[in-house]
Amino acid sequence: MKAVCWHGAMDMRVETVPDPKLLNSRDAIVKITSTAICGSDIHIYDGFIPTMKPGDIVGHEFMGEVVEVGRDVKRLKVGDRVVVPFPISCGQCFFCKSDLWSLCDNSNPNAWMAEKLYGHSPAALFGYSHLFGGYAGGQAEYARVPFADVGPIKIPDGLTDDQVLFLSDILPTGYMAAENCNIKPGDIVAVWGCGPVGLFAIKSAVLLGAERVIAIDRIPERLKMAQEYGGAEIINYEEVDTGEALKEMTGGRGPDACIDAVGLEAHGMGLEGFYDKVKQAVRLETDRPNVFRQAIVACRKGGVVSLAGVYGGFLDKIPMGAAFNKGLTFKMGQTHVQKYLRPLLERIQNGEIDPSLIITHHLPLAEAPHGYDIFKHKKENCIKVVLKP
């Protein structure tokens, strides 16, 4: 089969690799009909995710048709059309039973690696390094899906791939980021980053009752989509000081909740941005937490800072004194996708949200390297790339 394989920073290749096979009686094989490039994949593309090996198959947003099932898979059958969540979860451990699916105790065969870095291992992830299990990803023609009775959700007739594909990751991620804000009527929510996750966080904040959402970015087409798709007020941080603008827009109090939908490769301005780039380049810090710092300082006293953007390691110059003395609550983590699949599928069916509207590019799988290039460098007004194997 053809698959997108990592060979180093800025080096994605479409190669012929062996077809996946059933390795466990709870596995299924899915013939992929749609797969997407995620902002988290850009961290791999840029070389910031450790334990990648040349030839690793990437991608964790995918869906398709079940073509083979293990003998212990009872909930799926050949021919079912499914969306596959990006965390791999067993369904039986304490965390899965507590709806904390991305913290599964049993799916990561390389848990010892994660334990050294994080103290405990989260769930395994598709196509996201050996630290998170070393599972082949979904930017391919076929994928092996472990615990197939637990993760995939069957898609009813009448819905297109484009409408439901993002149930695999970014729609639940944006929704969980908003849900973590504990939104109450009248709340003002600020969202840093108007990429796909940020756009869904904006839309979700509105669905959950926010009175106003303020979107922060520097890319004109992203800010325009935040206005048109999410109904947000906008701040271009290259034109105004974000902190001062947020004070002015909130009567000096600050947003009730702040969502960081950017993560470890935040684009910084001035001396602070230069500081982070230099320290990351020489590995004195692993992540550039510019947005996280801004969110802490901007958030109102007693507010919530919700992290949807990925952080991987160690951050510098976090204003913890501000966070402590303002009484802030932090909420974060990989998304518990399985928790949100059915509620969000119902919202799609009811017409409350149309995820397909953020797609700007459909490309054949063979053009995946081009897709990475335009998504990473924000060329061709690119916001979201869907690949068709």
C-alpha positions in Angstrom: 0.0 0.0 0.0 1.0 3.7 -0.2 1.6 5.6 3.0 3.0 8.9 4.2 6.3 8.2 5.9 8.5 10.5 8.1 12.2 10.6 7.2 13.3 13.6 9.3 12.4 17.3 9.7 10.6 18.7 6.7 10.9 15.3 4.9 7.6 13.5 4.4 7.6 10.9 1.6 4.8 8.8 0.1 6.2 5.3 -0.1 5.1 1.7 -0.8 5.0 -0.2 2.5 3.6 -3.6 3.6 -0.2 -3.8 4.1 -1.3 -4.0 7.7 -2.3 -7.3 9.2 -4.5 -8.4 12.1 -2.1 -8.9 15.1 -4.7 -9.3 17.8 -8.1 -10.8 18.0 -9.5 -7.4 18.9 -8.0 -5.7 15.8 -9.8 -4.4 12.6 -8.3 -3.4 9.3 -9.8 -0.2 7.8 -9.5 0.8 4.2 -9.0 4.6 4.5 -11.3 6.9 2.4 -10.3 10.2 3.9 -7.4 11.3 6.2 -6.2 14.8 7.2 -3.1 16.7 8.1 -3.4 18.0 11.7 -1.6 20.9 13.3 -0.1 18.3 15.7 1.5 16.6 12.6 3.4 19.8 12.0 5.2 19.3 15.2 6.4 16.0 13.8 7.2 17.6 10.4 9.3 20.2 12.1 11.2 17.6 14.1 10.0 18.5 17.6 8.5 15.2 18.6 11.1 12.7 19.9 11.4 9.0 19.2 10.3 9.2 15.6 12.1 6.7 13.3 12.7 7.0 9.5 9.9 5.3 7.7 7.3 5.7 10.5 3.8 6.1 9.0 2.2 9.3 10.3 -1.4 10.6 10.6 -4.1 10.3 13.2 -7.2 11.8 11.6 -8.8 9.2 9.4 -11.9 7.2 8.5 -12.9 4.5 6.1 -14.5 1.1 5.6 -13.9 -1.9 7.7 -12.4 -4.7 5.5 -11.3 -7.2 8.1 -12.0 -7.9 11.8 -10.5 -10.1 14.5 -12.5 -13.0 15.9 -13.2 -11.1 19.2 -14.5 -7.9 17.5 -18.3 -8.0 17.9 -19.5 -4.4 17.4 -18.1 -3.9 13.9 -18.4 -6.0 10.7 -16.9 -5.9 7.3 -18.4 -3.1 5.3 -19.1 -0.7 8.2 -18.1 2.9 7.6 -16.3 4.3 10.6 -14.4 7.3 12.0 -11.4 6.3 14.2 -10.5 8.3 17.3 -6.8 9.3 17.5 -6.2 7.9 21.1 -6.0 4.2 21.3 -8.0 3.0 24.3 -8.7 -0.4 25.8 -12.1 0.4 27.2 -11.5 -1.6 30.4 -9.0 0.2 32.6 -9.8 2.7 35.4 -9.2 5.7 33.1 -11.3 4.4 30.1 -14.2 3.6 32.5 -13.8 7.1 33.9 -14.3 8.6 30.4 -10.6 9.7 30.5 -9.9 7.9 27.2 -6.6 9.6 26.3 -5.1 8.4 29.6 -5.7 4.6 29.0 -3.3 2.4 31.0 -3.1 -0.5 28.6 -2.7 0.7 25.0 0.9 2.0 25.0 3.4 -0.8 24.6 6.2 1.7 25.2 4.8 3.1 28.4 8.2 2.9 30.0 9.4 5.7 27.7 6.6 8.0 28.6 6.9 7.2 32.3 10.6 8.4 32.2 9.5 11.7 30.7 6.0 12.3 32.3 5.9 10.1 35.4 3.0 8.1 33.9 2.1 7.0 30.4 -0.9 8.4 28.6 -2.8 6.4 25.9 -1.1 5.4 22.7 -1.8 7.5 19.7 -1.9 6.7 16.0 1.1 7.8 14.0 2.7 9.9 16.7 6.1 8.5 17.6 7.3 5.5 19.6 6.9 7.5 22.8 3.2 7.1 22.2 3.2 3.5 21.1 4.8 3.4 17.7 1.5 2.5 16.0 1.3 3.1 12.2 -0.8 6.1 11.4 -3.7 6.8 9.1 -2.2 8.8 6.2 -2.2 5.6 4.2 -4.5 3.4 2.2 -5.1 1.0 5.1 -4.7 1.0 8.9 -4.7 -1.5 11.7 -7.1 -0.4 14.4 -6.5 -2.0 17.9 -9.4 -2.4 20.3 -11.7 -2.0 17.4 -14.8 -2.6 19.5 -13.9 0.4 21.7 -12.8 3.3 19.5 -14.4 3.5 16.0 -17.9 5.0 15.6 -20.1 3.8 12.8 -21.4 6.5 10.5 -25.0 6.5 9.3 -25.9 6.9 5.7 -26.4 10.4 4.3 -23.3 12.0 5.8 -20.2 12.7 3.7 -16.7 12.0 4.8 -16.0 15.8 5.0 -18.8 16.2 7.5 -17.6 13.6 9.9 -13.9 13.1 9.4 -12.9 15.6 12.1 -14.7 13.6 14.7 -11.4 11.7 14.8 -9.6 14.6 16.5 -10.0 18.3 15.9 -13.7 18.7 16.4 -13.7 17.0 19.8 -10.5 18.8 20.7 -12.0 22.2 20.1 -15.1 21.2 21.9 -13.3 19.8 24.9 -11.2 23.0 25.0 -14.4 25.0 25.3 -16.1 22.6 27.7 -13.0 22.9 30.0 -13.8 26.6 30.3 -16.9 26.0 32.3 -18.7 28.6 30.3 -21.6 30.4 31.9 -24.2 32.7 30.3 -22.6 36.1 29.6 -19.0 34.8 29.5 -16.3 36.2 27.2 -13.9 33.6 25.8 -10.6 34.5 24.1 -9.1 31.9 21.7 -5.5 32.2 20.6 -5.0 30.5 17.2 -7.5 30.4 14.4 -6.3 27.2 12.8 -8.7 24.2 12.6 -8.7 23.5 16.4 -9.1 27.1 17.2 -12.0 27.5 14.8 -13.8 24.5 16.4 -13.1 25.9 19.9 -14.6 29.2 18.8 -17.7 27.5 17.4 -18.0 25.2 20.4 -17.7 28.1 22.9 -20.7 29.7 21.1 -22.6 26.4 21.2 -21.9 26.1 24.9 -23.3 29.6 25.7 -20.5 32.1 25.5 -21.9 35.6 24.9 -18.7 36.8 23.1 -15.7 35.0 21.6 -12.5 36.9 20.7 -10.1 35.3 18.3 -6.4 36.1 18.1 -4.2 35.3 15.1 -2.1 37.1 12.5 -3.2 35.3 9.3 -5.9 37.3 7.5 -7.8 34.3 6.0 -7.9 32.6 9.4 -9.2 35.7 11.1 -11.8 36.1 8.4 -13.0 32.5 8.9 -13.1 33.1 12.7 -15.5 36.0 12.0 -17.6 34.2 9.3 -17.6 30.6 10.6 -17.4 31.3 14.3 -19.0 34.7 14.7 -15.9 35.9 16.6 -14.5 39.3 17.2 -10.9 39.4 16.1 -7.5 40.7 17.1 -4.5 40.7 14.7 -1.6 40.5 17.1 0.8 41.9 14.6 -1.2 45.1 14.4 -2.2 45.7 18.1 -0.9 44.6 21.5 -3.1 41.6 22.4 -3.1 42.2 26.1 -4.1 45.8 25.8 -6.8 45.0 23.2 -8.3 42.3 25.4 -8.4 44.7 28.4 -10.2 47.3 26.3 -12.7 44.8 24.8 -13.6 43.5 28.3 -13.8 46.7 30.2 -10.5 46.1 31.9 -11.5 42.8 33.6 -10.1 40.3 31.1 -11.7 37.3 29.4 -13.5 34.9 31.6 -11.7 32.0 29.9 -8.7 31.8 27.6 -8.0 29.0 25.2 -4.6 28.3 23.9 -5.2 26.5 20.5 -1.6 26.9 19.4 0.8 25.0 21.6 4.5 24.3 21.5 5.4 26.2 18.3 3.7 29.5 19.1 4.9 32.5 17.0 6.3 35.1 19.3 7.0 38.8 18.7 10.0 40.9 19.6 12.5 39.9 22.2 10.2 37.3 23.8 9.8 35.5 20.5 13.5 35.6 19.8 14.3 34.3 23.3 12.0 31.2 22.8 13.3 30.4 19.4 17.0 30.5 20.6 16.3 28.5 23.7 14.3 25.9 21.7 17.0 25.7 19.0 19.7 24.8 21.6 17.3 22.6 23.6 17.3 24.7 26.7 13.5 24.5 26.4 11.5 22.1 24.3 8.4 24.3 23.6 7.7 27.9 22.8 5.0 28.9 25.3 4.4 32.4 24.1 0.6 32.0 23.9 0.4 30.2 27.3 2.1 33.1 28.9 -0.2 35.6 27.3 -3.3 33.7 28.3 -2.2 33.6 31.9 -1.6 37.3 32.0 -4.8 38.2 30.0 -7.3 36.0 31.8 -9.5 37.6 34.5 -9.0 36.9 38.1 -10.6 33.5 39.0 -10.8 32.6 35.3 -9.9 29.4 33.4 -7.0 28.8 31.0 -7.7 25.9 28.7 -4.9 24.3 26.7 -5.8 22.6 23.5 -2.5 23.1 21.7 0.0 20.3 22.2 2.9 20.7 24.7 5.6 18.1 24.8 8.2 18.9 27.3 9.7 21.7 29.3 8.6 25.4 29.3 10.5 28.5 30.4 9.4 31.8 32.0 5.8 30.8 32.9 4.3 33.5 35.0 3.1 31.2 37.8 3.0 34.1 40.3 0.3 35.7 38.1 -1.6 32.4 37.8 -1.4 31.7 41.6 -2.3 35.2 42.7 -5.2 35.5 40.2 -6.6 32.2 41.3 -6.6 30.7 37.8 -7.7 27.2 36.9 -5.7 25.3 34.3 -7.4 22.6 32.2 -5.6 20.6 29.6 -4.7 17.3 28.0 -5.0 15.1 25.0 -8.7 14.9 24.0 -10.9 12.1 25.3 -12.3 11.7 21.8 -14.5 8.6 22.5 -16.5 10.7 25.1 -17.6 13.2 22.5 -18.2 11.1 19.4 -21.9 10.5 19.7 -22.9 13.9 21.1 -21.0 15.7 18.3 -22.3 13.3 15.7 -25.8 14.3 16.8 -24.9 18.0 16.5 -23.6 17.4 13.0 -26.8 15.5 12.1 -28.9 18.3 13.6 -27.2 20.9 11.5 -25.7 22.7 14.6 -22.2 22.5 13.2 -20.8 21.7 9.7 -17.1 20.8 10.1 -16.6 20.6 6.4 -16.7 24.3 6.0 -13.1 24.7 7.3 -11.6 22.5 4.5 -9.7 24.5 2.0 -7.8 21.7 0.1 -8.5 18.2 -1.0 -5.4 16.4 -2.3 -4.6 12.9 -3.4 -2.4 11.0 -0.9 0.5 11.2 -3.4 0.6 15.0 -2.9 0.9 14.8 0.9 4.4 16.4 1.0 2.9 19.4 -0.9 0.0 19.4 1.6 2.4 19.6 4.5 4.3 22.4 2.9 1.3 24.6 2.3 -0.3 23.9 5.7 3.0 24.5 7.6 3.8 27.7 5.7 0.2 28.9 5.3 0.4 29.1 1.6 -2.5 29.1 -0.9 -4.8 30.4 1.9 -4.6 26.9 3.4 -6.5 26.2 6.6 -7.2 22.4 6.4 -5.9 19.7 4.1 -7.8 16.5 3.5 -6.0 13.7 1.7 -7.8 11.1 -0.4 -5.9 7.7 -0.7 
